[in-house]
Amino acid sequence: MTERKIMLRLDEVRDFVATASQCDFDIDIFYNRYSVDAKSILGVLGLDLRQPLTVRCNGYSEEFDSYLNRFAMAS
């Protein structure tokens, strides 16, 4: 299981969800006490996109990991 902090803009959500949906493992996004499925566009749009989000992947895909680098925040 890996976790990454990201920032998403509204115009990036559709592409993010489409890319996450191609993975064959669970991906969740957290903000405070809210947790949603990263493969759900309505779930992701329901989050406060002005805040840093935590993505938790219950598997690994090199392609998805490199895709997440676009949105990654400095640690």
Secondary structure by P-SEA (a helix, b strand, c coil): cbbbbbcccccaaaaaaaaaaaccbbbbbbccccccccccaaaaaaccccbbbbbbbccccaaaaaaaccccccc
